[in-house]
């Protein structure tokens, strides 16, 4: 939801942890939910892709590349299939759009225990790419004069409140959508499957602490998108899911895009898989999702529908039958006027209306999202100036690695859109240069029971870089009183990583061996110039200097 958990997105991503290697243990689903988000040369000319219904696919289990019918994508096919074998991904689907021409292909199988081939209509959870549907629905309502993006949330939800009275009264709809609302955003409570689930979730937010003043600092915020979904309900008089379907999904003909498992009976469904000892293992417990999280990461969709979503956002705002849903100006407004910038795995200019706005070395902007849900990793990006879009859906925890290779790194972007990441070369700093960043960094999270828990990062200088140890502590405020046994348990949960600076306040993330893992983080300074926060995977850790 995560480039989220709900990535990113994505959406939710794991908080401050490096990508998992196949065969290494993952956190439990509960732990994942407690820490999650959340949550890419010369341009290639594409031959016309074969008709979608005839798009070839690899053999079950992601076998040999074979003949795709489109030589422009043989390297992409090979890369995906190699990653599927290396990272224990049973099934994947990819869609590419460039200058109106598309390529859709399925690989492998939906389920290792009951293998059925993946195709372009196989449905997966897309996680935090759902946020772009929430934002686009609000943009439609804004064009209809029913919502004003720069109006306070309380115009539409008079009783809305978080812990801070000023933020409760002043936060705007736009700040919900560009992730600058400022309160603690990782809250994944389940309020059941009733039509009141979202309303109950938003009412529960009155206890969420404020980290920064609204509109001033970017911090990925799943809870804020739930508020946005609740505004949709208040304005339309419908449930969030019904409103999004009426305003977007049905008019766009997205026949394999739904919110509820009850609505996908008869569809080809990609089951969720864990990775155990380097092998994909079916894990049915990964699939269910609280209805209260629908606006931030609840969509189930196919790669064909995701590519049609990209086509709509790169188009003029009309549906396939010619019905106008949005003006071109509104679509462009969604991917402009970024809020505060920083990092969310990649370096960002900021967020537009639910879109990550990512700079490139060539000056062309990438418009991106993606999502993470246990066993369902997805990526989605567009380069509007190149008419390029790429979407990927996978059904395994190992999908994180493939997504990084296609959406964080330059391989696909340079090959198909002629753009690359901003350059970043790891530097070795001296002790004096590193000292301002050293110290303890603390964040909080809401667990599934609604309790606030502490997350602690200790950053120390080592060999010209920062070394970090992440520890998930127990209930907030109780760590000082922890017993020796409890402290031992805490240490068992620690994660080692690091950071190597490539420019002031911006760093490449490192694994426990000190090697770059392809993601970026940055530090945020206060008004007096001191380091106040570390932004890692889009989350803020407050600095407590030594």
C-alpha positions as CSV (number, residue, x, y, z in Angstrom):
1,X,0.0,0.0,0.0
2,X,3.1,0.4,0.6
3,X,5.4,1.7,-1.6
4,X,4.2,1.3,0.2
5,X,2.9,-1.3,3.5
6,X,0.8,0.0,1.5
7,X,4.3,1.3,-1.6
8,X,5.1,1.9,-2.9
9,X,4.8,1.8,-2.9
10,X,3.8,1.4,-2.7
11,X,2.0,1.9,0.0
12,X,3.1,-0.7,3.3
13,X,6.9,-1.2,3.0
14,X,8.9,-2.6,5.8
15,X,10.3,0.2,7.9
16,X,14.0,0.9,7.5
17,X,14.8,-2.7,6.5
18,X,16.9,-3.8,3.5
19,X,15.3,-6.0,0.8
20,X,14.9,-9.6,1.9
21,X,17.0,-12.3,0.4
22,X,15.3,-15.5,-0.6
23,X,15.8,-18.1,2.1
24,X,16.1,-15.5,4.9
25,X,13.3,-15.3,7.4
26,X,10.6,-12.7,7.0
27,X,8.8,-11.0,9.8
28,X,5.4,-12.4,10.8
29,X,2.4,-10.8,9.1
30,X,1.6,-9.1,12.3
31,X,5.1,-7.6,12.5
32,X,4.9,-6.6,8.8
33,X,1.6,-4.8,9.4
34,X,3.0,-3.1,12.4
35,X,6.0,-1.6,10.6
36,X,4.8,-1.3,7.0
37,X,4.2,1.3,4.5
38,X,3.6,1.2,1.0
39,X,5.4,2.3,-1.2
40,X,13.4,2.3,-12.3
41,X,20.1,5.3,-23.6
42,X,18.2,6.0,-26.4
43,X,14.5,5.4,-26.4
44,X,13.6,2.2,-28.0
45,X,10.9,2.1,-30.7
46,X,8.5,-0.7,-30.1
47,X,7.0,-3.0,-32.6
48,X,3.3,-3.4,-32.4
49,X,2.5,-5.9,-29.6
50,X,0.4,-9.0,-30.4
51,X,-3.3,-8.7,-29.5
52,X,-3.7,-8.9,-25.7
53,X,-5.7,-12.1,-25.7
54,X,-2.9,-13.8,-27.6
55,X,0.0,-12.5,-25.5
56,X,2.3,-15.4,-25.1
57,X,3.4,-16.5,-21.6
58,X,6.2,-18.6,-20.2
59,X,5.8,-22.1,-19.1
60,X,4.6,-22.8,-15.6
61,X,7.2,-22.1,-12.9
62,X,8.7,-19.3,-15.1
63,X,10.5,-21.5,-17.5
64,X,12.6,-20.6,-20.5
65,X,12.2,-17.3,-22.3
66,X,10.8,-18.7,-25.5
67,X,9.6,-16.7,-28.4
68,X,7.6,-13.7,-27.3
69,X,6.6,-12.4,-30.8
70,X,8.1,-9.0,-29.9
71,X,11.9,-8.9,-30.0
72,X,11.9,-5.4,-28.3
73,X,10.9,-7.2,-25.1
74,X,13.0,-10.4,-25.2
75,X,15.5,-8.8,-22.7
76,X,12.6,-7.8,-20.4
77,X,11.2,-11.4,-20.5
78,X,14.6,-12.9,-19.8
79,X,15.2,-10.5,-16.8
80,X,11.8,-11.3,-15.3
81,X,12.1,-15.0,-15.7
82,X,15.6,-15.0,-14.3
83,X,14.5,-13.0,-11.3
84,X,11.5,-15.4,-10.7
85,X,13.9,-18.3,-10.5
86,X,16.4,-16.4,-8.3
87,X,13.9,-14.9,-5.9
88,X,11.3,-17.6,-5.6
89,X,8.5,-15.8,-7.5
90,X,5.9,-18.3,-8.8
91,X,3.9,-15.9,-10.9
92,X,4.2,-12.4,-12.4
93,X,2.6,-10.2,-15.0
94,X,4.0,-7.2,-16.8
95,X,2.6,-4.5,-18.9
96,X,4.4,-1.9,-21.0
97,X,3.0,1.1,-22.8
98,X,5.1,3.4,-25.1
99,X,3.6,5.9,-27.5
100,X,0.3,4.1,-27.6
101,X,1.7,0.6,-28.2
102,X,1.4,-2.0,-25.5
103,X,2.9,-5.2,-24.4
104,X,1.2,-7.5,-21.9
105,X,2.5,-10.8,-20.7
106,X,2.0,-13.3,-17.9
107,X,4.7,-15.6,-16.5
108,X,4.7,-18.7,-14.3
109,X,1.7,-19.8,-12.1
110,X,-0.8,-18.4,-9.7
111,X,-0.3,-21.0,-7.0
112,X,2.5,-23.5,-6.4
113,X,0.1,-26.1,-5.0
114,X,-2.5,-25.8,-7.7
115,X,-0.6,-24.3,-10.7
116,X,-2.6,-22.3,-13.2
117,X,-0.8,-20.1,-15.7
118,X,-0.7,-16.3,-15.1
119,X,-2.0,-14.2,-17.9
120,X,-2.9,-10.5,-18.5
121,X,-6.2,-10.9,-16.7
122,X,-4.9,-12.7,-13.6
123,X,-5.7,-10.5,-10.5
124,X,-3.3,-9.6,-7.7
125,X,-3.4,-7.2,-4.8
126,X,-1.8,-3.9,-6.0
127,X,-1.4,-2.4,-2.6
128,X,-0.6,1.3,-2.5
129,X,-1.3,2.0,-6.2
130,X,-4.8,2.1,-4.8
131,X,-4.0,5.6,-3.5
132,X,-3.9,6.9,-7.0
133,X,-7.5,5.7,-7.5
134,X,-8.4,7.6,-4.2
135,X,-6.7,10.7,-5.5
136,X,-8.2,10.5,-8.9
137,X,-11.7,10.1,-7.5
138,X,-11.2,13.2,-5.4
139,X,-10.0,15.0,-8.5
140,X,-13.3,14.1,-10.2
141,X,-15.2,15.4,-7.2
142,X,-13.2,18.6,-7.3
143,X,-14.0,19.1,-11.0
144,X,-17.7,18.6,-10.1
145,X,-17.4,21.3,-7.4
146,X,-18.0,18.9,-4.5
147,X,-14.5,19.0,-3.0
148,X,-11.9,21.8,-2.9
149,X,-8.4,20.3,-2.5
150,X,-7.1,23.3,-0.5
151,X,-10.0,23.4,1.9
152,X,-9.6,22.1,5.4
153,X,-10.6,18.5,6.0
154,X,-13.2,19.7,8.6
155,X,-15.2,21.3,5.9
156,X,-16.2,17.7,4.9
157,X,-15.6,15.9,8.2
158,X,-16.6,18.4,10.9
159,X,-15.6,16.0,13.8
160,X,-12.2,15.0,12.3
161,X,-9.4,15.0,14.9
162,X,-5.9,13.8,15.5
163,X,-4.1,14.4,18.8
164,X,-3.0,17.9,17.9
165,X,-5.8,20.5,17.8
166,X,-4.1,22.8,15.4
167,X,-3.4,20.1,12.8
168,X,-6.9,18.8,13.2
169,X,-8.4,22.2,12.3
170,X,-5.9,23.3,9.7
171,X,-4.9,20.2,7.6
172,X,-6.2,20.3,4.0
173,X,-7.4,17.7,1.6
174,X,-4.3,18.3,-0.6
175,X,-2.0,17.7,2.4
176,X,-3.7,14.3,2.9
177,X,-2.9,13.5,-0.7
178,X,0.7,14.7,-0.9
179,X,1.7,13.1,2.4
180,X,2.4,16.3,4.3
181,X,-0.4,16.0,6.9
182,X,2.3,15.5,9.5
183,X,0.8,13.0,12.0
184,X,1.9,9.4,12.6
185,X,0.7,7.6,9.5
186,X,1.4,3.9,10.0
187,X,-1.9,2.7,11.5
188,X,-3.4,-0.5,10.2
189,X,-6.2,-1.3,12.6
190,X,-9.0,-3.6,11.5
191,X,-12.6,-2.4,12.1
192,X,-14.3,-5.3,10.5
193,X,-16.0,-5.7,7.2
194,X,-19.1,-3.5,7.8
195,X,-19.9,-0.4,5.8
196,X,-18.8,1.7,8.8
197,X,-15.3,0.3,8.9
198,X,-13.7,3.4,7.4
199,X,-15.7,5.8,9.5
200,X,-14.7,3.9,12.7
201,X,-11.0,3.9,11.6
202,X,-11.0,7.7,11.0
203,X,-12.7,8.3,14.4
204,X,-10.0,6.3,16.1
205,X,-7.3,8.6,14.7
206,X,-7.8,11.1,17.5
207,X,-4.9,9.5,19.4
208,X,-2.4,9.8,16.6
209,X,0.5,12.1,17.6
210,X,1.6,15.0,15.4
211,X,5.2,14.9,14.1
212,X,5.4,18.0,11.9
213,X,3.2,21.0,11.1
214,X,0.8,20.2,8.2
215,X,2.2,21.1,4.8
216,X,5.9,21.4,5.9
217,X,7.5,18.0,5.7
218,X,7.0,14.9,3.6
219,X,6.3,11.6,5.5
220,X,4.5,8.7,3.9
221,X,1.1,8.5,5.6
222,X,-1.3,5.6,5.1
223,X,-3.8,6.9,7.7
224,X,-4.1,10.2,5.8
225,X,-5.4,8.4,2.7
226,X,-8.0,6.7,4.8
227,X,-9.2,10.2,5.8
228,X,-9.3,11.0,2.0
229,X,-11.4,7.9,1.5
230,X,-13.8,8.9,4.2
231,X,-14.2,12.4,2.6
232,X,-15.3,10.5,-0.6
233,X,-17.9,8.7,1.5
234,X,-19.1,11.9,3.1
235,X,-19.4,13.8,-0.2
236,X,-21.0,11.1,-2.3
237,X,-23.2,9.4,0.3
238,X,-21.8,6.0,-0.8
239,X,-19.3,3.6,0.6
240,X,-15.8,4.4,-0.5
241,X,-15.6,1.3,-2.7
242,X,-19.0,2.0,-4.4
243,X,-18.0,5.6,-5.1
244,X,-14.7,4.7,-6.7
245,X,-16.3,2.0,-8.8
246,X,-19.1,4.4,-10.0
247,X,-16.8,7.3,-10.7
248,X,-13.7,5.5,-12.1
249,X,-13.6,1.7,-12.3
250,X,-16.8,1.0,-14.2
251,X,-16.6,4.0,-16.6
252,X,-13.0,3.0,-17.5
253,X,-14.1,-0.6,-18.2
254,X,-11.7,-2.0,-15.6
255,X,-13.5,-5.4,-15.4
256,X,-10.8,-7.1,-13.4
257,X,-10.4,-4.4,-10.7
258,X,-12.3,-4.9,-7.5
259,X,-12.0,-4.3,-3.7
260,X,-13.6,-7.4,-2.3
261,X,-12.6,-11.0,-2.5
262,X,-16.3,-11.7,-3.0
263,X,-16.2,-9.8,-6.3
264,X,-13.4,-11.9,-7.8
265,X,-15.1,-15.3,-7.7
266,X,-14.4,-17.0,-11.0
267,X,-11.4,-14.8,-11.7
268,X,-7.9,-16.2,-12.1
269,X,-6.4,-15.2,-8.8
270,X,-2.7,-15.0,-7.9
271,X,-2.3,-16.6,-4.5
272,X,0.1,-15.1,-2.0
273,X,3.4,-16.9,-1.2
274,X,6.1,-16.6,1.4
275,X,9.7,-17.5,0.8
276,X,11.1,-20.3,3.0
277,X,14.6,-21.7,2.6
278,X,14.7,-20.2,-0.9
279,X,11.4,-21.7,-2.1
280,X,8.0,-20.2,-2.6
281,X,5.4,-21.5,-0.1
282,X,1.7,-20.9,-0.4
283,X,0.6,-18.6,2.5
284,X,-3.2,-18.1,2.5
285,X,-3.1,-16.0,5.7
286,X,-1.3,-13.2,3.7
287,X,-4.3,-12.5,1.5
288,X,-7.0,-10.9,3.8
289,X,-7.0,-7.2,4.3
290,X,-9.0,-4.9,6.7
291,X,-11.7,-3.0,4.9
292,X,-10.7,0.1,6.9
293,X,-7.5,0.2,4.8
294,X,-9.4,0.1,1.4
295,X,-8.5,3.7,0.4
296,X,-4.8,3.3,1.1
297,X,-4.2,-0.2,-0.4
298,X,-7.3,-2.3,-1.0
299,X,-7.5,-2.8,-4.7
300,X,-7.3,-6.1,-6.5
301,X,-6.5,-5.7,-10.2
302,X,-4.9,-7.2,-13.3
303,X,-1.9,-6.1,-15.3
304,X,-4.2,-5.3,-18.3
305,X,-6.3,-3.1,-16.1
306,X,-3.3,-1.4,-14.6
307,X,-1.9,-0.6,-18.0
308,X,-5.3,0.8,-19.0
309,X,-5.1,2.9,-15.8
310,X,-1.8,4.3,-17.1
311,X,-3.3,4.9,-20.5
312,X,-6.0,7.0,-18.9
313,X,-3.5,9.1,-16.9
314,X,-1.4,9.6,-20.0
315,X,-4.4,10.5,-22.1
316,X,-6.9,13.4,-22.3
317,X,-9.2,12.3,-19.5
318,X,-11.8,10.4,-21.6
319,X,-13.0,6.8,-21.0
320,X,-12.7,4.3,-23.8
321,X,-16.3,5.1,-24.9
322,X,-15.4,8.8,-25.2
323,X,-17.1,9.8,-21.9
324,X,-15.1,12.6,-20.3
325,X,-14.1,11.7,-16.8
326,X,-11.5,14.4,-16.2
327,X,-10.0,17.3,-18.1
328,X,-6.5,17.0,-19.3
329,X,-5.6,19.9,-17.0
330,X,-6.7,18.0,-14.0
331,X,-4.7,14.9,-14.9
332,X,-1.6,17.1,-15.4
333,X,-2.4,18.9,-12.1
334,X,-2.2,15.5,-10.3
335,X,1.4,15.1,-11.4
336,X,2.5,18.7,-10.8
337,X,2.8,21.1,-7.8
338,X,4.7,18.7,-5.6
339,X,4.5,19.0,-1.9
340,X,7.6,18.8,0.3
341,X,10.2,16.5,-1.2
342,X,12.7,14.0,0.2
343,X,13.0,10.3,-0.4
344,X,10.8,7.2,-0.5
345,X,13.2,4.5,-1.6
346,X,14.0,6.8,-4.6
347,X,14.7,10.6,-4.5
348,X,11.5,12.7,-4.8
349,X,10.7,16.2,-5.8
350,X,7.6,15.5,-3.7
351,X,4.2,14.1,-4.0
352,X,1.5,15.5,-6.3
353,X,-2.1,14.3,-5.9
354,X,-1.1,10.8,-4.7
355,X,1.6,10.4,-7.3
356,X,5.3,10.2,-6.4
357,X,7.1,12.8,-8.6
358,X,10.6,11.6,-9.2
359,X,13.4,13.6,-10.9
360,X,15.8,12.2,-13.5
361,X,19.3,13.1,-14.7
362,X,17.7,14.1,-18.0
363,X,15.2,16.5,-16.4
364,X,12.2,14.4,-17.4
365,X,9.9,13.5,-14.5
366,X,8.9,10.0,-13.5
367,X,5.4,9.6,-12.1
368,X,5.3,6.6,-9.9
369,X,3.6,4.5,-7.2
370,X,3.5,0.8,-6.5
371,X,2.5,-1.3,-3.5
372,X,3.4,-3.9,-1.0
373,X,1.2,-6.3,0.8
374,X,2.4,-9.6,2.3
375,X,3.1,-11.9,-0.7
376,X,1.9,-9.3,-3.2
377,X,4.5,-6.9,-4.5
378,X,3.7,-4.5,-7.4
379,X,5.3,-1.6,-9.3
380,X,3.7,1.2,-11.4
381,X,5.5,4.1,-13.1
382,X,5.0,6.5,-16.0
383,X,7.3,8.9,-17.9
384,X,4.6,11.2,-19.4
385,X,7.0,13.1,-21.7
386,X,8.1,9.7,-23.2
387,X,4.6,8.2,-23.4
388,X,6.0,5.4,-21.3
389,X,4.4,3.2,-18.6
390,X,5.5,0.1,-16.9
391,X,3.5,-2.0,-14.4
392,X,4.4,-5.3,-12.7
393,X,2.4,-7.6,-10.4
394,X,4.0,-10.5,-8.5
395,X,2.7,-13.1,-6.0
396,X,5.6,-13.6,-3.7
397,X,7.6,-11.9,-0.9
398,X,10.5,-12.3,-3.3
399,X,8.8,-9.9,-5.7
400,X,10.5,-7.0,-3.7
401,X,13.8,-7.7,-5.4
402,X,12.4,-7.9,-8.9
403,X,10.4,-4.7,-8.3
404,X,13.6,-2.9,-7.2
405,X,15.4,-4.0,-10.3
406,X,12.7,-2.7,-12.7
407,X,11.4,0.3,-10.8
408,X,14.2,1.6,-8.6
409,X,17.2,1.0,-10.8
410,X,17.9,2.3,-14.3
411,X,17.6,-0.9,-16.3
412,X,14.0,-0.4,-17.6
413,X,14.0,3.4,-17.5
414,X,17.1,3.8,-19.6
415,X,16.2,1.0,-22.0
416,X,12.6,2.1,-22.8
417,X,12.3,5.8,-21.7
418,X,15.8,7.1,-22.1
419,X,16.0,8.4,-18.5
420,X,18.1,7.5,-15.5
421,X,18.2,8.2,-11.8
422,X,19.9,11.3,-10.4
423,X,23.6,10.3,-10.1
424,X,24.7,9.1,-6.7
425,X,28.2,8.0,-5.8
426,X,28.9,6.9,-2.2
427,X,31.4,9.2,-0.4
428,X,33.6,8.6,2.5
429,X,33.2,11.3,5.1
430,X,35.4,12.2,8.0
431,X,34.4,12.0,11.7
432,X,33.7,15.7,11.9
433,X,31.4,15.5,8.9
434,X,29.5,12.5,10.2
435,X,29.1,13.7,13.8
436,X,26.0,15.8,13.3
437,X,24.1,12.7,12.0
438,X,25.2,10.4,14.8
439,X,22.9,9.4,17.6
440,X,19.6,7.7,18.5
441,X,16.6,8.1,16.2
442,X,13.2,7.2,17.4
443,X,9.9,6.6,15.7
444,X,6.5,5.3,16.7
445,X,4.0,2.9,15.1
446,X,0.5,1.6,15.8
447,X,0.2,-2.1,16.2
448,X,-2.8,-4.2,15.2
449,X,-4.3,-3.8,18.7
450,X,-4.1,0.0,18.4
451,X,-1.2,0.4,20.9
452,X,1.7,2.8,20.2
453,X,5.1,1.1,20.0
454,X,8.6,2.6,19.7
455,X,11.1,1.9,16.9
456,X,14.7,2.8,17.7
457,X,17.6,3.3,15.3
458,X,21.1,3.8,16.6
459,X,23.4,5.5,14.1
460,X,27.2,5.5,14.7
461,X,30.2,6.4,12.6
462,X,32.1,3.6,11.0
463,X,34.7,3.7,8.2
464,X,33.4,7.0,6.8
465,X,29.8,6.0,6.7
466,X,26.9,5.6,9.1
467,X,26.2,2.2,10.7
468,X,22.6,1.7,11.9
469,X,20.9,-0.9,14.1
470,X,17.1,-0.9,14.1
471,X,15.3,-2.3,17.1
472,X,11.6,-2.8,17.4
473,X,10.7,-2.1,21.1
474,X,7.5,-2.8,23.0
475,X,4.8,-0.3,24.1
476,X,5.9,3.3,24.0
477,X,7.3,4.6,27.2
478,X,8.0,1.1,28.7
479,X,11.5,0.4,27.3
480,X,13.4,1.9,30.2
481,X,11.7,-0.5,32.5
482,X,12.3,-3.6,30.4
483,X,13.7,-6.6,32.1
484,X,17.0,-8.2,31.1
485,X,15.1,-11.0,29.4
486,X,13.0,-8.4,27.5
487,X,16.1,-6.6,26.4
488,X,17.5,-9.8,25.0
489,X,14.3,-10.4,23.1
490,X,14.6,-6.8,21.7
491,X,18.1,-7.5,20.5
492,X,16.9,-10.6,18.7
493,X,14.6,-8.4,16.6
494,X,17.3,-6.0,15.6
495,X,18.2,-5.3,12.0
496,X,21.6,-3.9,10.8
497,X,22.0,-1.6,7.9
498,X,23.8,1.6,7.0
499,X,24.0,4.8,5.0
500,X,26.7,6.3,2.7
501,X,26.2,9.9,1.7
502,X,26.2,11.0,-1.9
503,X,25.4,14.6,-1.3
504,X,24.6,16.7,1.8
505,X,21.9,15.0,3.9
506,X,21.1,12.4,1.2
507,X,22.4,8.8,1.5
508,X,22.5,5.5,-0.3
509,X,21.1,2.7,1.9
510,X,23.5,-0.1,2.7
511,X,23.0,-3.7,3.8
512,X,24.7,-5.3,6.9
513,X,27.8,-6.0,4.8
514,X,28.0,-2.3,3.8
515,X,26.9,-2.8,0.2
516,X,24.3,-0.5,-1.5
517,X,20.9,-2.0,-1.8
518,X,19.6,0.4,-4.4
519,X,17.4,2.6,-2.2
520,X,18.0,6.1,-0.8
521,X,17.2,8.0,2.4
522,X,17.8,11.5,3.7
523,X,18.1,13.6,6.8
524,X,15.9,16.6,7.6
525,X,17.2,19.7,9.3
526,X,15.3,22.0,11.7
527,X,15.1,25.8,11.5
528,X,18.5,26.1,13.3
529,X,20.2,23.8,10.8
530,X,20.6,20.9,13.2
531,X,19.7,17.4,12.0
532,X,16.2,16.8,13.3
533,X,14.9,13.7,11.5
534,X,16.1,10.8,9.5
535,X,13.6,10.0,6.7
536,X,14.0,6.2,5.9
537,X,11.5,4.5,3.6
538,X,9.5,7.7,3.8
539,X,9.1,7.5,7.6
540,X,10.5,10.1,10.0
541,X,12.8,9.1,12.9
542,X,13.4,11.9,15.5
543,X,17.1,12.6,16.2
544,X,18.3,12.4,19.8
545,X,21.9,13.5,19.5
546,X,24.5,11.8,21.8
